[in-house]
């Protein structure tokens, strides 16, 4: 077993994070600033690599499951951190790792990129093995939190949705995987390693991703795996973010609200 060194760093909720000022997610930042829940930054170090992660704790009496939140290809933005806060509001511990840790100029992270385009380019160049190793280190840390009941699930959006599906093929003891508009592995050998239920959330107007779902569902069914995809008609890619942002379309807002209702019910099963 790898030895992890963890150094928590508590910060004020008012400290914003995004890709410099380019994200312009003030609405998400305001939610974080108004949250009564405990938020903190931690650093998780393994094999000479350090991953920064944002953690939010629920206000509950008992130990709770943990959900790892994997960001979009924009990196760890204020919106992703606000999702972690909303998960904690729903009663789980949420931990959102910055998988761009050490990848920005000067060895920085998401907030140190000069633009979202620069962050996207860096995301596209991340070594797949490093992403999985980062997530494994975060999952090890999450399972050992004193407030954790030992159950760890994963969720991801866009690029992060695909990584969440892929992580389920690497981490056999996950409690669940929540895939938001992300594609699944295309080979049965990988899918055969999945032991947890996988719940999919897809946009009806997102054919690039949603068109891959029937094949994934067929392979998962053939392997006897649990895969429950839901498609929200009229919603586009990224509806969980755009559906709560400024001036959302009716379809994206409706999809976001319905997806959150479904997600909260599924979280109760952890």
TAWO-V128717 format. One record per residue. RES is the residue in three letters. SS is DSSP state (a for helix, b for strand, c for the rest). Layout:
RES&SS  RES&SS
//
This chain:
UNK&c  UNK&c  UNK&c  UNK&c  UNK&b  UNK&b  UNK&b  UNK&b  UNK&b  UNK&b  UNK&c  UNK&c  UNK&c  UNK&c  UNK&c  UNK&c  UNK&c  UNK&c  UNK&c  UNK&c  UNK&c  UNK&c  UNK&c  UNK&c  UNK&c  UNK&a  UNK&a  UNK&a  UNK&a  UNK&a  UNK&a  UNK&a  UNK&a  UNK&a  UNK&c  UNK&c  UNK&c  UNK&c  UNK&b  UNK&b  UNK&b  UNK&b  UNK&b  UNK&b  UNK&b  UNK&b  UNK&c  UNK&c  UNK&b  UNK&b  UNK&b  UNK&b  UNK&b  UNK&b  UNK&b  UNK&b  UNK&c  UNK&c  UNK&c  UNK&c  UNK&c  UNK&c  UNK&c  UNK&b  UNK&b  UNK&b  UNK&b  UNK&b  UNK&b  UNK&b  UNK&c  UNK&c  UNK&c  UNK&c  UNK&c  UNK&c  UNK&c  UNK&a  UNK&a  UNK&a  UNK&a  UNK&a  UNK&a  UNK&a  UNK&a  UNK&a  UNK&a  UNK&a  UNK&a  UNK&c  UNK&c  UNK&c  UNK&b  UNK&b  UNK&b  UNK&b  UNK&b  UNK&b  UNK&c  UNK&c  UNK&c  UNK&c  UNK&c  UNK&b  UNK&a  UNK&a  UNK&a  UNK&b  UNK&c  UNK&a  UNK&a  UNK&a  UNK&c  UNK&c  UNK&c  UNK&a  UNK&a  UNK&a  UNK&a  UNK&a  UNK&a  UNK&a  UNK&a  UNK&a  UNK&c  UNK&c  UNK&c  UNK&a  UNK&a  UNK&a  UNK&a  UNK&a  UNK&a  UNK&a  UNK&a  UNK&a  UNK&a  UNK&a  UNK&a  UNK&a  UNK&a  UNK&a  UNK&a  UNK&c  UNK&c  UNK&c  UNK&c  UNK&b  UNK&b  UNK&b  UNK&b  UNK&b  UNK&b  UNK&b  UNK&b  UNK&b  UNK&b  UNK&c  UNK&a  UNK&a  UNK&a  UNK&a  UNK&a  UNK&a  UNK&a  UNK&a  UNK&a  UNK&a  UNK&a  UNK&a  UNK&c  UNK&c  UNK&c  UNK&c  UNK&c  UNK&b  UNK&b  UNK&b  UNK&b  UNK&b  UNK&c  UNK&c  UNK&c  UNK&c  UNK&c  UNK&c  UNK&c  UNK&a  UNK&a  UNK&a  UNK&a  UNK&c  UNK&c  UNK&c  UNK&c  UNK&c  UNK&b  UNK&b  UNK&b  UNK&b  UNK&b  UNK&b  UNK&b  UNK&c  UNK&c  UNK&c  UNK&a  UNK&a  UNK&a  UNK&a  UNK&c  UNK&c  UNK&a  UNK&a  UNK&a  UNK&a  UNK&a  UNK&a  UNK&a  UNK&a  UNK&a  UNK&a  UNK&c  UNK&c  UNK&c  UNK&c  UNK&b  UNK&b  UNK&b  UNK&b  UNK&b  UNK&b  UNK&c  UNK&c  UNK&c  UNK&c  UNK&c  UNK&c  UNK&a  UNK&a  UNK&a  UNK&a  UNK&c  UNK&c  UNK&c  UNK&c  UNK&c  UNK&c  UNK&c  UNK&a  UNK&a  UNK&a  UNK&a  UNK&a  UNK&a  UNK&a  UNK&a  UNK&a  UNK&a  UNK&a  UNK&a  UNK&a  UNK&a  UNK&a  UNK&a  UNK&a  UNK&a  UNK&c  UNK&c  UNK&c
//
